[in-house]
């Protein structure tokens, strides 16, 4: 009997239908056979692992902008066991930016090759590469941003100083040892109450260094949990399990910015996937509870719930499960934080220069993402989600619809971060929609280019056409700095 990997449709190739398309597709496959094979897949996996290791070695070599917390100090407990291995490299910002960009580009290229060769990837090579990558980013330093220390800083406010992180600013306790490593000193915590309360015990018993490593270990565990659930769901839905897992776990933005930056999105996504698995197992109440709990980590997870609701016949049970989870979280939040909630309004008003809404504002002659431009984008998002819900009610695949909705949400955000590609990625890998997978890969390339260090240098210092140079851009940049000072 053939294995599922032999019978499921390839991740990036359409199903064959009709004699003429079948002949053309077979001819195209013969032409592609010169490079779409196991040897190419193995080389691409090796490039991905090698580039990831080199990137972490460079970042751990010496303090730099790629490890932002290193601006205060460069302790071994933060940087990890790779500290100083590449300290012989030139301490030059342009060199490091070029190196980071080249290594990220290698990982993106390798990822696209593996996606194209997914049917030919040897199981041991695929699983081995994913485990190696998770280990590398576990041992590496915190990359590109300081979010992990923001988590620790907000948690310490509540757990050790008795200060509500939804009502008071970190700047009120500048003497806390986590304060120099964090950045959102003048921003109320934007993180969900479930995540915030879960982080309290870590900082209460482990200190800054212990909480840092507990969060790193938890993030890697959640990452592996996402991959395990993706594999399990793929088998249920008839997708290629290894191909789906590679599409999620080999994504360079998920690895470099998500795992490398130690972001809590993995906790949200693992709960969403647990909910999807429960939907497919006809366990409606746990499904509703899991997806609602995911929204307690990050509110964006709530977008999946209406699509899951339309996928089950036991809608009453799912609603009850969601209500039970929401009520439990509301009770805990009320007891811990009173009537205060995450500071989402403030963060959602911030703008990154190359986010889609900001680029749209530039194209419309507004100088960037003004309030009317953001309102227009929001209307477009609501209309898109409504249209997808109607399509789902008429029989469209609910995983594909949820994936498109989540992709639209990511594109609508003016505060755009590269690891947000993780939100639609598992849905794209698990759905039957080839177009959704291609769109998610296109988003990966777009975010890789716009967030690469060399891109900022070229736009600002070479082309002198930075979006932050307009009046709107200057106002948006000033707004960000107001919360970082």
ABEGO torsion letter per residue (X at the ends): XBBAAAABBBAABBBBBEAAAAAAAAAAAAAAAAABBAAAAAAAAAAAAAAAAAAAAAAAABBBAABAAAAABBBAAAAEAABGAAAABBBBAAAAAAAAAAAAAAAAAAAAAAAAAAAABBAAAAAAAAAAAAAAAAABBBBGBAAAAAAAAAAAAAAAAGBBAAABBAAABAABAAAAABABAABBBABBAAAAAAAAAAAAAAEAAAAAAAAAAAAAAAAAAAAAAAAAAAAAAGBBAAAAAAAAAABAAAAAAAAAAGBAAAAAAAAAAAAAAAAAAGBAAAAAAAAAAAAAABAAAAAAAAAAAAABABAAAAAAAAAAAAAAAAAAAAAAAEABBBBAAAAAABBBAABAAAAAAAAAGAGEBBAAAAAAAAAAAAAAAAAAAAAAAAGBBAAAAAAAAAAAAAAABABBBAAAAAAAAAAAAABABAAAAAAAAAAAAAAAAAABAAAAAAAAAAAGABAAABAAAAAAAAAAAAAAX
